[in-house]
Amino acid sequence: MYSNGVEESTMVMLERLSGLRRGKVPFKYLGVNITSKRLGVDDCQCLIEKISARIHGLGARKLSYAGRVVLIKSVLSTLHNYWARIFILPKTIISKIEALCRKFLWYGNECKGSPALVSWEQVCQSTKKGGLGLKQLHWWNVAAVAKYVWWLALKTDHLWVRWIHAIYIKNQIWLDYKPGVGVSWAWKKICWVKEIMKPFFMNQGIASYEIKEGYQWLVDAETVKRRHPWISIWLIAHRRLLTMDRLVKMGIIQTNVCYMCGSDAETIDHLFFQCSFNSRCLALMQNWLKIKLPQQDFIMWWVKYRSRSLVVKQVLAMAVASLCYQIWVSRNKCRIEGLVPQPRVLVLKCKSELVMRMRGNTIKSTIGRVHDWLEMICLE
Ligand SMILES: [Zn+2]
């Protein structure tokens, strides 16, 4: 039994009535310090030690690559199913755990320091996308703690939920609630998770929640956010196509005809500006956005509009960036699978990416006609 701000005489009485013993904070729960203060790196050190002991244990020494994957999955599953559901783990601890697993995955127990062959992020992709299906601990952690956010939204008949509503949220709307100063660290973290997951719950409703769903949404949103606008796509494409040109010259591959239209030579200008496939996509985009898009020379256009602060221009820049990205992805897919996608399908992907980015802050920060325009394109 732990208490805070309860008078001594009351505690004595409670002890006698309940038969429970009184504990002191901080205490250890399965090795981790439980404090009312911030959960620090030192408090979680034992997690690192436990994981390290398991993957460096005797049985792990002779494991094959596949065996190591299984071991890492099982080690991480304790974290996923237990720790990550209770606390938001400190970022330093998460990076240390991931570094341990990464090193073990590639090198086993040998002490080699050379860089990994594939990024951890790639390893954490689903097996469908060419990864090993490991979970990114940080996002899994957020998605797991979001369960509390969901309980609070649902107002489940749970002692903790009732207590939080009575003490903190009172009559406010939970999704709009902002914690005051001086509230506990753990509660602040839950509110922080709530802010991150707010768009998710607003879109999906609160009828049900699975950690897996929340995790997938977080990972997807993160990829969308980090996906570089199209200038980087252009650079990648440029380098890749230059190599193709060289290969053609060396006679290693025969042609470099554009995969998308099948008629012209594939150059960067062709792929992103002149190709008939691209013009069809642009026309669909234009139809949707109700704004004229440039038919050629995106670079100048992009440079000009990207630096402006006007939301409309940002949205247009995002639209073009997303289109270029999708064209480049389809082109690569086409090269391997030989299937040219429908412009409509490709533009739909751009649409959902754009809408995902604009929902939330972008729309809220606008007023008047721009706001109406954004609402319109998000609804269409
Ligand atoms: Zn073409």
Residues whose N, C-alpha, C, O or C-beta is under 5 A from the ligand:
A	BS01	ZN	C258 M260 C261 G262 C275 S276
